[in-house]
């Protein structure tokens, strides 16, 4: 999927909502536990109920890996379902991968070729040759961690580093450096919503890139604040909400309630888009 | 597995060799492609031929994920085979995982509970709450990236950071900070062999920890140099070799040739251990 197609979808749906599919068997409605593949059935119901309100779905790969081979089967069925029934949807494998070059190539193959995701999240610690194998895929997107939404973000990401006689936070150096990598036009970045004041600084470094923003809702970030500093002329934001939507109810009405929560966010987004475009 | 058991195994086998199982269908002997599960059959033959020379096996998870569900089945069969037939062997899931707390818990569950690995590699970028969920598992080991063996290691890991009025490389700050995390006695670290001169510095910060050392052999690192600076009184090193051993031959004699290569490294290790213990 091209960036232009993502932008067109946002404008058409008046939404830049990403729904995180962090499916935990201990949290889904108990009546689903009796079907053959509860995780897939849950996802299918959530997707069918919300696909017109969201532009992207983001399965959190850990939640599938935790169930072993059964989990991978659920993941594969979920991505196939989206790709077949809703091909306009942007799909994100939230996997936080990254390794030496030949290994990153295998991860890229796993998510872009075997599973046919449009994008995958990666970690920057191992540098250029750990990310470029992902960037080599045309019309696929590599979403690199910059500033995350958790407390641990302040352990290393905001440390001041010295580079070329300048002092700046590590996450800014990560952004600056990554712009020079081959096929860097295929990069997007993860920036946590819990730190809205950082968005203005980040936009100085990467004005045009899309940002995937977790942390709105359950983690406490404000949609209005993030948009105030983070929106660009092509929108440039994908705002993720997981638990607040998918676990809005744990009864048989879970999909209906998920839609209601997604609609609330989508309506706020529509107002913001009307004011900004 | 306890650290003490790893040390006893090293002393008994006179080896601190880890064999990396980075199995690529394009590199294994073509006669194996006709069996039902070529990856597992390859691993089984390599393990049977080398288990008395190595103390650990390290499947590189990307190489299994790249083959989708079939790859995960091969991985599960491989780890089950080691755990059942060679329970003394230390097993490492080379996965480079790490995410916010509740997600890292799911990754820990995947590798420690579902797959029953003794250890998993993790990335530090997201900080304390992305690693502590792994550390919470008793007698399991979390092997965190410190200084890796690839070129990209110099993009961020060796940047100078300012912390408490002191200037030091990022990887040293990663080591220092991680020592304060809960259950940090369950931490080991990845330190690349291609930078042997760094080991002396690293040992000042973490004198007692085990280091997993990739980059000997195919990536050019020297075993003698690494041992000179990296050995501690409990050995404290697990030296990984992958391609030089498992792809020593791509014919029907591949397991025999893998043993010969492993034996060469083991014999060098035996000499080093005799001189140092």
Interface residues (C-beta under 8 A of the other chain):
Chain A: X22 X24 X60 X62 X63 X65 X66 X67 X68 X69 X71 X72 X73 X76 X94 X96 X97 X98 X99 X100 X101 X102 X103 X104 X106 X107 X109 X110 X114 X115 X123 X124 X125 X126 X127 X128 X129 X130 X131 X145 X148 X149 X150 X151 X152 X153 X154 X155 X156 X157 X159 X160 X161 X162 X163 X167 X170 X173 X174 X177
Chain B: X22 X24 X60 X62 X63 X65 X66 X67 X68 X69 X71 X72 X73 X76 X94 X96 X97 X98 X99 X100 X101 X102 X103 X104 X106 X107 X109 X110 X114 X115 X123 X124 X125 X126 X127 X128 X129 X130 X131 X145 X148 X149 X150 X151 X152 X153 X154 X155 X156 X157 X159 X160 X161 X162 X163 X167 X170 X173 X174 X177 X214
